[in-house]
Amino acid sequence: MPELPEVETTKRGLAPVLEGKRIIKVHQRRDNIRIPIPTDFVKRIEGQKLKTIVRRAKYLQMFLESGDVIICHLGMSGKFVIKAKDKTPFAKHDHVIFETDQGMLAIYNDPRRFGIMTICSEDELEGHKLFKEMAAEPLGNEFNGEYLYEKIYKSNSTIKALLLNQKVVLGLGNIYVCEALNKAKISPYRKGTEISKEDTERLVPLIRDILSRAIEAGGSTLKDFAGADGDLGYFQHQFIAYGCENEGCHNRGCKGTIERINQGGRSTFYCPQCQK
């Protein structure tokens, strides 16, 4: 599933193609993805100039000059493909295509259809059901050790579950939570009540660093991109915990082995020797 760095990378890839451009046609090829697409979706977008694209948690918000905002979530398998308009037929899972006045196509492709494509007015955005209870952005100034401690210190949920909770911190997914907890040497089993201020002060900078490096890796991929398919989907990372079952722990001085456990129906990868 695309996580915050993948969504940020997608935003940066879409920006030069869509920002400041007029969307002259919207090809809507389904009435719904995860939720119904509004019946006036196409009408509200066609002919409008797209001013800017913002990432909020794992959502893309595309602001139009009319005052409307296109909201997109990539779900589990969603991605955008950028290409010049041609006569090639759209693919089976190309559900929504934005065509600009520059002859470019931004194609939303989603085989499993767990993504979201909807629209609302800018005045309704903060109170929208998708955003109204969201917490701090992990790369924003509000997110620090004290903030995280105040959010979790009374909770009996595990630190893994708390970091995945969008009411605690936005945009973190399973992959980067596993990576951060491993680097911080914090067991995913520990409850919020067992996490100290010292723990959160150590954990927050590691979360920010891991996310920033992942975004930069994606950005470098885009800058160096020379292929013809214009795929703004996943990019590869070198993980030290996630997916590294039975491999040696990378933490300095640790001779432990990464194990995989199940927490809340998701795989957690951690080192039982150094993550306490």
C-alpha positions, 0 to 999 in steps of 0.5 A, a space after each residue: 500500500 502506498 504510504 506517505 513518501 509514495 504519496 508525496 512522490 506522486 504529488 511531486 510528479 503530478 505537480 509539473 504536469 497539472 499545476 497551472 494547467 487547465 483541465 479540458 476533459 475528464 474521462 470518468 470510466 467508473 461511477 465508483 472506486 471505494 466510494 461513489 464518485 459524485 455525479 457532478 464530478 466531471 462537470 465541476 472539473 472540466 474547463 477549470 485551471 488546477 492551481 496547486 496540489 497538496 498532500 494531506 496525510 495519504 491524500 492528494 488535494 488538488 485545488 481548482 480556481 473555482 474553489 473546488 478541491 479534488 480529493 484522491 486517495 491511492 488505496 492499496 493499488 492506486 497510482 498515477 501514470 503521466 503520458 502525452 495524449 495519443 490514440 492508445 486505448 485506456 487500460 482496463 483499470 484506468 478509472 479517471 483520466 485528467 486531460 490538460 490543455 497542454 496535451 498531457 494525461 494524468 491517468 489514475 489506475 487502480 486494479 483493486 479499487 480501494 482508492 478514493 476520487 471525490 470533490 468538495 468545496 474548499 470551504 468544506 475541506 477542513 470539516 470533510 469527514 475524511 479530514 476533520 479528526 486528523 492529527 499532526 503531520 509527521 513532517 510538520 512542526 507540531 509533531 515532536 516528542 512532547 506531542 507524541 507523548 501527550 497523545 499516547 501516554 494514557 493508552 493501553 494500545 501498543 505503540 505499533 497500533 498508536 503510530 498507525 492511528 490517524 488520530 495520533 499522527 498522520 500518514 504513517 503506515 506499516 512499513 515505516 512504523 516497523 522501520 522507525 521502531 527498529 531504529 529506536 530499539 522500541 518493542 512493537 509490543 509496548 503499550 502507550 502507558 509504557 512509553 516514556 518521554 525519552 522514548 518519544 524524544 528518540 522516536 520522533 526524529 527517527 520517524 522524520 528522518 526515515 520519511 524524509 530519506 524515503 521521499 528524497 529517494 523517490 524524488 531522485 527517481 523522478 529527476 532521473 526518470 527517462 522512461 516512456 511510461 511515466 509511472 508515478 507508482 511505487 519506488 524501491 527502498 532498502 529496508 532494515 526491518 520491514 520484509 527482512 525476516 530471518 536476516 541479521 539486525 542492522 542496529 549497531 552492536 546487535 547480533 539479533 535476528 529480525 522476526 515477523 509477528 502478526 499484530 492486528 492482522 498486519 505483519 510486524 518485523 522487529 528484533 526481539 534482542 534490541 527492541 525492548 
